[in-house]
Amino acid sequence: MSDGPSIAADYSDVSDMFGALSSPVRAAIVHRLTEGEQTVGHLVTTLGLSQPLISQHLRVLRGARLVVTERRGREVAYTLADDHVAHVFLDAFHHTKENHDDDH
């Protein structure tokens, strides 16, 4: 008896979410978004990365349903899709920092 198809169906969405967070740039973007909404321009300034690179990573995060957008005239504001995204990210972020600090 194989649980393969059931496992794939049951865990595909959560696996996709963690896959979207697997890039350091996307993790940094999500971290900034835990502080509140951001525009691409603000993310470019605070992260020191190019606009095309930030936009590419935001597309991945939107595709994974981790961020949502709201158009405001010519600007688009990005926010986390919900509080769960912030909690999952911040818990994982703090966990890795604690483990890293314990190693030194």
Secondary structure, DSSP 8 states (H G I E B T S, - for coil): ---HHHHHHHHHHHHHHHHHT-SHHHHHHHHHHTTS-EEHHHHHHHHT--HHHHHHHHHHHHHTTSEEEEEETTEEEEEESSHHHHHHHHHHHHHHHHHHHHT-
